[in-house]
Amino acid sequence: MNLYEEQEEGRQSPFDRKARDGFLPIQTNWFDRVFISVIIWVALSLFWLRFMEPAGLPLTISNVVAVLVGVYIVWKG
């Protein structure tokens, strides 16, 4: 092993250093958690429009729930 290979072993990618383990079953960085939160927001909104809004519950409730879930995922995920 030469000097260059030894130096490369000690280095980490900037993305690897910022990744962490949370309650999500994958190792994520902040962008991954934001992306997951947005996907959940869209899915919850579509579910809400199909099943809950005809029952009289406004979409605003879905948005508040999605923001709370998203903040929790980004913070703790």
N, C-alpha and C positions, 0 to 999 in steps of 0.2 A: 504494500500500500504506500503510495507516495504522499507527499505533503498536501497536495491539492485535494486528494480524496479524504484525508483526515479533516481538513477544514470544511469540506462539504457536509460531512456527517454531523458536525456541530451546528449547522445552520438550519433554520426553519423558515418555511414560507410565511409571509405576513398573514396569510389566511389561516394557517395552522395555529399560529400563536393566539389569535383572537377567538378561535372556535372553543366551545365549552360544552360540557355535558349538563343537561337539565332534565326535565321530566319527559321531553320528547325522545322517542326511541332512536334518534340519530344525532350525531354531533353537528351542531349548527353554529353559524356566525350570525351577526345581527341582521344581515340582508336576508338570509334564509328564513329567519323568524318573522321578519316583516312580510316576506312573500307568502308564507304559510298563513299569516293573519289576514292578508288581503283575499286569499283564496277562500278562507273560512267566511269572511264577510260576504263575498259574492254568493257562496252556497247558501248561507243563512238568509240572505235577502231573497233569493229565488224560492227557497222553501217557504219563507214568510208570505211572499206574494201569492203562492199557490194555495196554501192551506190556512194561514192565519188571518190574512186581510179580509177574505170573504166573511169571516166570523166577526169582523168589526174591530180588530186590533190594528192600529196604524203601523206603517213601516218604520216610524220613528223609534218605536220600541226595539225593533230588530237592529236598527243602527246603534242604539245605545248599548245593547247587549254585545254586538260585534266589536264595538270600540273597547269595551271592558275586557272581553276575551282577548282581543288583539294586544292590548297593553300588558295583560298578564303573560301572554305567550312571549312577547318581546323581552319582558323583564325577567321572567323566571325560566322560560323555555330553554 
